[in-house]
Amino acid sequence: MRTGHRPAGAGADDLRHRYERIAPFYDLLDLPFEYGRYRSIRPLLFQGLSGRLLDAGVGTGRNMRFYPAGSEVVGLDLSPAMLKRAERRRGLSPASVELVQMDISRLAFPNASFDAAVATFVFCTLPDELQLPSLRELGRVVRPQGTIRLLDYTRPQGRIRQMVTRLWEPWAGWAFGASFDRPTEQLISEAGLVLTSSHFIVDDLIRLIEAKPAC
Ligand SMILES: C[S@@+](CC[C@H](N)C(=O)[O-])C[C@H]1O[C@@H](n2cnc3c(N)ncnc32)[C@H](O)[C@@H]1O
């Protein structure tokens, strides 16, 4: 595992501590969601992608088995403990995978060095002040006409699901730094990106956003 040479931004430190703390239990805590909900939707993130790809906030490597065969994927994460767990999943991937420790809001990659970038359940954990810099960084490192896909939780409108998320959010905030109210989609154009599609893929709870760098 490589370490990105740019230090993490101040706002990222708190999240790194959280994920260092939760890493040993992460897969266990996430298991019901992974098998009940995420596993069937992860392949959508990689449909039609090829070449050099970035998995930003790779976590414990749950996306790895769905990377397109023959592609070269860089998986980055802020937390060394999460990356250690991802390392164990590398063998499951049909792609070649490199893992690096790096802050998504301060990427150490050259401009236009990726064909596409994905981030699954990462922007809902990023504090509001890191949303815009992180979107800008993805737009900078993805080539013009390349693809950026973000899979994230949003605040649901239905009354029952709203109640469930209200009960769930203190734990999600404490454990994962997650919020249902991140302004990610509203910041897309300010970040220099063009929104190409945005739709719910699980009820009115999980949204897939697709964007590309504005030329
Ligand atoms: C909720 S987990 C999602 C992990 C994985 N993408 C998945 O779908 O299972 C969020 C991940 O984002 C990482 N993360 C949070 N802030 C980050 C940042 N500023 N830069 C890079 N990774 C970050 C965390 O360490 C954690 O591994």
The ligand as an ORCA input file, in Angstrom:
! r2SCAN-3c Opt
* xyz 0 1
  C     -18.941      4.432      4.564
  S     -17.337      3.948      4.054
  C     -17.646      3.346      2.400
  C     -16.561      2.399      1.938
  C     -16.719      1.817      0.546
  N     -16.683      2.828     -0.491
  C     -17.967      1.001      0.416
  O     -18.765      1.244     -0.497
  O     -18.138      0.066      1.213
  C     -16.564      5.536      3.757
  C     -15.066      5.399      3.458
  O     -14.584      6.674      3.036
  C     -13.335      6.894      3.644
  N     -13.095      8.336      3.726
  C     -13.729      9.231      4.515
  N     -13.237     10.451      4.318
  C     -12.284     10.338      3.352
  C     -11.415     11.268      2.727
  N     -11.434     12.578      3.060
  N     -10.559     10.815      1.811
  C     -10.532      9.490      1.485
  N     -11.315      8.566      2.052
  C     -12.186      8.988      2.982
  C     -13.444      6.239      5.008
  O     -12.177      5.989      5.599
  C     -14.238      4.975      4.666
  O     -13.377      3.918      4.344
*
